[in-house]
Amino acid sequence: MNGFLAALAISFGVIFVAELGDKSQLMALTFATRFRAAPVLIGITAATALVHLVSVGIGYGLGAALPTAWISLLAGLAFVAFGAWTLRGDRLTEEEKGRAERTSGSVILAVGGAFFLAELGDKTMLATITLATQHGWFGTWIGSTVGMVAADALAILVGRLLGRRLPERVIRYGAAALFFVFGIVLSIDALIELL
C-alpha cells in the first residue's frame, strides 16, 4: 500500500473510532434533532476540514523536526492517553447543549462555528497531529476529515432513525481498547528502535 493510501486508511480508522461517543458526535446528534441533516453535515465537514488541516500542518512540522523513534514513542504514549480519555467519556456542557439548541441563524455557519470551537484541543485534533508526524499530511488530512464526518453522520443517522444513542458504554470501551492497542504497539516499536 503506498504512503497516501496507508495514511488515508489509518487516519480514517483512528479518527472514526476516536469520534465515537465524543462530544462533537453528541453535538451532531443535537443539531440533527433541530435542523435538516444536509446543512448540519456541511457545517461539520467544513469545520472538520479546517481544524484537521491545521492539525496536519502542526504534525507534519513536528515530524520534520524530531527523530522518528522519539516521535513513535510520543505517539504511542499519546494513544494510551487517548484511550484513558476515551474511557473517561465526554459530555456536552449545558452551554454547549444550549448553543446547539438555540441556533437560529445560518445553520451551516452556526454548526461549523460550534464544531470548529469544540474540536480545538480535542482528542481527534491531537490524534490527527500525532498521525501527521508519522504519515503524509495529505492522506492524513483527507482520512481524518472523512473519518470524523463519517462518525458524525452515523450519529445523525442513528439519532434521526432510532431517536436514541448507541450503547455508549460499549462504544467507549471498544474505542479505548483500540487506542490502548495502537499505543502499546507504537511504544514497543519505538523502544526497540531506540535500544
N, C-alpha and C positions, 0 to 999 in steps of 0.2 A: 504494500500500500504506500503510495507516495506521501510526502510530507503534508500537502494540503489536505488530502482525504483523511489522513490519520488525525491531524489537528481538528478537522471538522467533526469526525466521529467521536473522538474523545471528549471534545468540548461540549458537543450536543449531549452526550450521555451524562457527563458530570453535572452540567448546569441543569438539565432536566430533573435529575434526582435531587439536586440541591434546592430547587424551586418547590418541590412537593412539600406542602404544608408551611411554606414560607409566608411571611406577612403580605408580600406583594401578590401572592396567589389568593390570599384571603381578600385583598383589596379588589382583585379582578372579579371575584365572586360577588362582592358587594356592589361594584359598579354594574355588573351584568344583571343584577336584580332590578336596577332602576333604569338602565338605558339599553338601547339595542346593542347586540353583540358586536356588529361590524365596527362602529366608531370606537368602542371600548378597545377592541383588538388593534385597531390602527394606532390609537394613542399609546397602548402598551408597546407595540412594535417600534414606534418612533423613539420613545424614551429608552427602551432597552438597547436599541442600536447605538444611540448616542453614549449611554453610560458604558457599554461594553467596548466601544471604540476608544474611549478614554482609558479604560482598563487595560486593553491590549497594548496601547501606547506605553503605559507605565510598565507593564510586564515585559514588553519587548526591550525597552530601555534597560531594565534591570538585568535581563538575560544577557545583553551585550556587555554589561559592565562587571558581572560577577562570574566566578568559575562555576562550571556546570555541576560539579559534585556538591558544592555547597548549596546551590540553588535546589538541587534534588532533595537534599536533606531538609532545607527550609520548607519546600513544597510538601514533603511527607509530613512534617510536623504541623504544617498549616491544615492539611487534610484531616489529621487526627483532631485538631482543634475544631474544624468544621463539623466533624462527627459529634463532638461533645455539644457544640452549639445547636446542632440539629436535634439531639436528644432533649435539650432544654426546651425547644419549641419556640415558636413565635406567636404572638397575639397582636391584634390591632389595638392600638390605644384608643381611648374614647375620642381623642382629637382626630386621629386618622379615620376612624369609622364615621365620625360626623362629617368630615371633609368629603368622604366618598358618597355619603347620603344626601348632602345638600347642594351638590354641584349643579348649577343651572346654566352656566354659560356654554361655550362651545365644548361639547363632550370630548372631542379629540384632544383639545388643548388642556382641558381640566384633568383628564385621565393621564395624558402624557406628563404634565407637570407633577402630578401626585406620584406617579411611578418613578420619575426621574429623582425626585427628592427621597423617596423611600429606598431606592437602590443605592444611593451614595453610602459607601461604607458597609453595605450589606454583604452577607456571606457569598452571594453569587458574584458580586463585583470583585471581592477578594479572591474567589476561586478563579475567575477569569484572568485576573492579574497573574496568579500563580501558574495557570495553564499557558499563558503567553510567554512566560520565561522559558518554557520547555519546548514549545511548538511554534510554528509560523504564526505571525499575527493575523493574517487574513483568514486562514482556516479557523483559527480560534475565535475570531470576531464573529464570523458567519455562524459557526457551530454553537457558540454560547448564546447568541441572539436568538437563533431558531429554537434552541433547547428551552430557553426561558419562555418564549412566546408559545411554544407547544404546550408547556406545562400550564401556563396561564389560560390558554384556550381550552385545555382539558377541564380546568376549574370552572370556566364559563359554561362549557357544555354540560358538565355534571350538575352545576348549580341550576341551570335552566331546565334540564330534563328531570332531574331527581328531586330538586328542591332541598337537598341536604348535602353535606360534605362526605367525602370518602372517609373511611375509618382512620382518623388522624393518628392514633397510636401506632397502628400497623405501618403506616407510611413513614412516620417519624423514625421508628426503629429500623426499618429497612434501609432508609436513606442514610441513617447514622452508621449502620453496619458497612455499607458500601464505602463511605468516607473513611472509616477505620481501615478497611482492607486496602484501599488506594494509598492511604497514608503510611501504613506499615510496609507495603511493598516498595514504595518510593524511598522510604527511610533506609530500609535494608540495602537496596541497590546503591544508594549514596554512600552508606557506611562501607560497603565492600569496595567501592571505587576509591574512597578516601584512605582505606587501610591498605 
